[in-house]
Amino acid sequence: MNAAHLITNARDALANRSAHERTAHTLTVTTTREPTTHTLTYDSENVTVRHDDGTHVSVDLTNTEFAEDLDALAEDRLSRSGSLGPLTLRIGPGPATPPPTELSERTRLFILSIHARAAAHRPGLTVHQVLDLTTLAYEANDIARHDHTRPLPRLAPYGHRAAAYELPFPHEATVPFLRQTARLAVRTMSYNMQPHPLAVELPAGHLGDTPAWLAHHAVTRFRDGARNHEPRYDTPALRAVLQSLAAARTPAAGDWLSLYLTDPPASTTRCPLDVDPIPEGAPVHDTMPGAVVTGEQVRRLSDLLAADEYVVQLRAAGTWSLPHPDEPEVLTRRQVAVILRRARDRSRPGTIRFSRDGDGTVYVSDTAQAARYLPTELIPDHHDGHCTGCRAPASPLGDGPSNLAA
C-alpha cells in the first residue's frame, strides 16, 4: 500500500466527515476484530484525530475510500507478518512551536537525573563535585523508579540541589528541551562505547494504542554507515522523556528520532561565518537551531526576515561556505523572501523546514540541500560591494573575486 495514497485518502475522508476550522496533523487507527470472522482489522469507525491546537476527537470514517484502504492494508500485513498493530499517519505538518507539555513529578526527577549524570562529565570539576552530581543523579533516578503507588517525597530539596549546579528541574518542557534531554541521556550511556556512535535513532511506533518513540528498538549509527540494534538505551528515564516528547509532538509511521552524539565543530575565529551550530555528521534538516517551522506553515516569510540584507552560505561536505564567486552572496530581504518562497513551493509538502535562530540567522533545508542567511550586521567589517570572504572589491557577475572563505 502506497503511503502517499493512503494519506491522501485519509485527508479526503476527514474533509468530508469532519467539517471544522481546526487543522489536523495526525490520525491514529487502532485495531478491532470483525464481529463475524473475529479477524483482526483496522477500526475505521473510531479514528483519533489530533489537531494543531492540542485537541483530539474521535471520527467515524467508515464507508470511505480510506476505510477500504485500511481493510486492504490489514489483510496485507496479516498475511505478511501474522500481526497487526495501531497505525498513526501524519496528514499535516503539525504546529510550528507546540506548547510546552506538563511533566509529572517522576518525569521531572528522571530529567534531573539525566542532566546531573551528564554534568558529572563536565571538565574542571573537583572530585567532591563529581561525587555530589553522581549521587544526585542516582538518587533522583532511584526515587523516580519506585512503585507508582507510593507517594514521592517532597521535591523542594531536589530543586535546591538542581539550582546549585544550574541543572533544569522544570514543571513543563518544550520539544527542543526534551530532545536535548534525550540526546544527553543516550550520549552519557554511550560514553565508553568503542567505536563511538555518530547517532542513536529511535523509530516511531505505539505503546498500546498510544503513539510513541520506541527506546527498545533503538539503533546506533556509526561514521562508516554501520547500524546496530542497541538495547542499553531502553531505560525508565529515557522512556519517560520520550513519552513526554511524543505527547508534545506526535510521532507517526515512518518517523525516526535521530539523537546525534557529536558536538558542533569549534570555531577559532568566532566570526558568525565560521560558527557552525550543526553537530558533526548531522543533517541540517534534523538539527537546525532556533525556532523551526515547516514550509507549509510559512505564510508570511517577512516574519522570518527582520534584517535588510543577508549574507548567504551554502551547506556542502558538512561545512558552510559562501557561494561561487559568480553568484551574489549578499541579498536583500525581498530577494531572500523570493528564494525561500520558491523553495517552499517546489518542495514536497512537509519535507522542507525553516528556522530562525536567536541572532536572526535563517536556516532552510529540504533534506537534500541546505542554506543559511545571516544578517549583514552580524559580519564584522562587512562592506557593501566587497567579497565577504576575502574583502576584495566585488567585480561584475561572472568575474568575482576568489572565495577564500569557501
N, C-alpha and C positions, 0 to 999 in steps of 0.2 A: 504494500500500500504506500503510495507516494505521500510523504508528509505534507508537502505544499498543497496537494489536492485536498487532503483531509482538513487542513487548517482553513482553506478557502471555503469548503462546505460548512465548517463549523461557524465561520463568520456569517455566512449567508443564513444559516438556520437561526443563529442568535438574532440577527437583524429582523427576521420575520416574527420571531416569538417573543422577543424582549425589547419592546419599543421604549427606550428611555434615553436621556441625555448623557448618562454616565458612560465613561469609556471602559470597556472590559480589556483586561490584559492576559488573563489565563482562564482556562476552564479545566475542571477535573472530573473525569468519568470513573466511577467505581464499578465493581463487578457485582453481578447478581446471578441467580440461577433461573433458567426457563421453568415456568410452572409445570409444564407437561413432561419435558425430557430431563429436567434437573441439570442441564448442561450449563456450564459457566458461560456467561456472555457479559457484554457491557450494558450498564443500566442507563439508557438514554432518557429515561423518564425523570431522573434526579441528577442533573448535571450542575455542579457547583461552579458558578461564575464569579470571578474576583474582579473588582473594579479599581480604577486608579485612586479613588478616594478612600480605599481601605475597606469598603463594604463588600459583602458577598451574598449571593442569593442562589436558590435552587431553581433551575429552569427545566421544563419538560420539552425535550427536543425529539420526541418520538414522531414517527411518520414524516421524517425529513430525509433528504439525501445523506445528510451526516449520520443519521441513525443507521441507514443501510450500510454506509462505510464502516461504522463501528461493528456491525454484525459480521461483515466480511473480514475485518481485521481480527476479531476474536477467533473466528474459525481458523484463520491462517496461523495465529500464534499458538493456539491449542494443538494444531496438527504438527507444528514445528517443535515446540518445547513441552507440550503437555501441561502448561501452566498459564495463568492469565492474571495479571496484576492491574492495579489502577493506572490510569493514563492522564497525564496533565499536558495540555497543549498551550503554547504561547500564541495568542491571537492578536496581541498588541504589544507595543514596546514597554508598557508599564510607566509608572510615574518617574519623572526625571530625578527627583530627590524624594524618596519615600520618607515619611515622617519617622522619627525615632520610635523604636519599639520598646515597650516596658519590659524590664528584666525582673525575673523572680529573685528572691534572696539567694537561692542556691546558685543561680547563674552568675550573680554578682560575685559570690565567693570564688566560683570557678575562674571568672575573668581576673580577679585579683591574684589567684594562684598562678595563672599563666604569665601575667605581667611581672610578678615577683620573681618567678623562676627565670624568666628571660633577663631581668635586671641583674640577677646574680652573676651573669656573664659579662657585665659591663667592665671595661678596663679601668684600672686605677682604684678599685675598691680595696678596703682593708679586709683582713681575714674576718674580723668581727662583723663587718657589713655583709660579707658574703654569707656567713652563717646565719645572720639575722634574716636576710632575704630568703634564704633557702628554708629556714624554719617557718617563716610566714607563708611561703608557697605551699609547703606540705600540710601545714595546719589548716589553712583555708580550704585546700583540696579535700582533706580528710573529713572536715565538718560537713562540707557540701555533699559528700558521698554517703553520709549516714542515711539510715532508713527515713523515707519521706514522711512517715507517720510521727516521727519525733520532732518536737519544736526546736528551732535553731536558737543558739544563744544570742545575746544582744550583739548587734553588728557594729555598734558605735566604736568599740575599741579597734576593730579592723579598719574602720575609716580613718582613725587617728594614725595608725601604723602605715596605712597606704599614703596618707598625706606627708608623712615624714620622709618618704622616699619618692615623692611625686609620682605615685602609682595611681592609675584610674580605679575608681570604685563607684561606678555610675548607677543611677536608678533606671536610666534608659540609655539606649545606644543607637547610633546611626549605622547604616550599611557600611560606609568606609571604615568606621571604628571596629565593627565586628569582623570584617575581612582582615584588617590588620591584626586583630587579636588571634584569629585563626592562623594567620601566617606566622605569628610569633610562636604559637603552640607547636606547629609542625617543624618550625625551624629549630626550636630548642630540642625537640625529640630527635632531630636529625643531626645533632651537634657532633657526634662522634662517628657518623657513618662514613665509610670509605668504599668507593669514591663518593664524594658529596653530591647529593641530588641537586639538579637545577630547579626543580619544582615538584610539588605534590599536587596531584589532580584528583578531584572527587566528582563522581558522576551524580547527576540528578536522579532521584528515584522516589520511593514512598516508604514511610514507616507507618504500617497500617494503611489507612486511606489518606494520610497527610503527606503532601509534597515535602521532600527533604533532600539534604545533601548526605550521601552515604559514606560515612567515615570507614565502614568495614569493607568498602570496595575501593579504598584509596590506592592510587598508583603513583609510584615515584618515576620521574622522568630525568634522565641524565644528559650530559652535554653531547654524548655521542649518539643520542637518539634512542638509547635503550630504555625500556619501560618494564617495571617490575611491580607486582602486587605487593603491598607492604601493610601487614596487619598492625604494626606498632602504633598507628595513629588512631585506632579505634578506642579512644579513652572517654570516660564520662565528661571530662572538662571540655574536650573538643566537641563532643556531641551536643553539649548544652549550648555552646557558642553557635554551632551550625544550625541548631533548632531555632534560635533567635534570628539568625541571618535569613533562614528560609521563611520565617514569619514576616520579616520586613520586606523581602523581595522573593517572590515565589519562584522556585526552580521548576523548569519544565523539561519535557522529553528532549533529549539531545544536548542539554546544557552540561557544561563542566565548570567546576570552580577550580581555577588554577591559582595556587599559592606559591609564589616564587620565593626561593630562599636566599637569593643573591641580593646584594645591596646595589643601589645606583653607583656608577663609577665616580670616583672622587675627582673634583675639579681643583686644579692648582692655581688657576688664574682668577677664579670667582667671577669671571665675566659671564653674564647670562647666556651668551652664545656657547660657552663651554660647559655650562651646568646641565647635567642630564639626570632628570628625576626618575627615569625608567630603569628598573632593576636589570642587571646584566643578563642578557639572554632572553628577556621577556618581550612580548609584543606590545607595541604602544596601545593597541586596541583594548587590551585587558588591564593595563596598568597606568593609563594616562592620569595625571594628577588633577586636582581641583574638582569642581562640581561637574559631573558627567551628565550629558543629556543625549538622547538618541536623535537621529536625523529626522524622524517623523515628528518629533516634538519641537524642532526648531522652527517656530512660526515667525519670529522676528529676530533675524540674525543680528540686528542692531543691539539686541540685549547682550550678545556675547562680545561685541566690539565697542570698547569705550575709548580707545585711543584714536588719534587722527591718522597715524601712519604706523606701519608694521614692517618688520624685517622677517622674511620667510626663511625657514630652514626645512630641508627635506630629510627623511629618515632613510639611511642606506647602510647596510652591513653593520647594524647595531649602533650607529653614531648619527649625530645631527650634522648636516653640512649645508652651506649656502648653495643656492642654485648655480647652474653653469654660468660662466661669465656672460654668455649671450642672452641670458634671461634676467629679467628685473628681479632684484632682491628686496627692494623697498616698495611697498604697495600702500595705497590709500585705504581708508576704512571701506569706502564703496567698492574698491577693487577686490578686497578680501571677501566682502559680503557676496559679491557675484561668484567668486570662486567656490565658496562654501555652499552657496545655493545650488550651483551646478553639480557639485559633488554629491549633495544630498539627493537631488532629483535623478541622478544617473545610477545611484546605488540601489540594491535590493532593499526593501523595507526591513528595518531593524538591524541591518548589518553595519551601517556607518554610525560612528559615535563622535561627539564633540565634547570638549570640556574647556572650562576657563579656570586657570589657576589663580591663586590669590594675587599675583602680581600683574594680572591682566593678559598673560600669555594664553593663546587659544590653541588647542590641540585638536587634530582631526585624523581619523583612521577608519578605513573600510576593511581591515584585516589584511589586505594585500599591500597597501602602501599607507604612508603617514606623513604628516607635515605639521609644523607648528608656526605660529605667527606671534612674534614678540614685539610689544610696543617699542618704538624707537627711543622713547625716553629712558628705557632700561639699559641701553647700549652706551657705555662710556665713550665720550669723544665722537659720537655719531655726527657726521656731516652730510648734508644733502649733496647729492652728486658725486659722492665718493664711495668706493668699494668698502663695505663694512668689514671685510676680512683683512685687506692689505692697505686700506686707507688711500690707495691711489685714486686719482680722478677717474670717474667712470667715463668710458668712451661711448659713442653711439652704439645702439644694439647691433651685435654682430662682431664687435671689436672691443669687447670689455676687457678689463684688467685681469690678471691671473688671480684665481680664487685661492688665496693662501690658507683660508680658514676651512676649506673643504677637506 
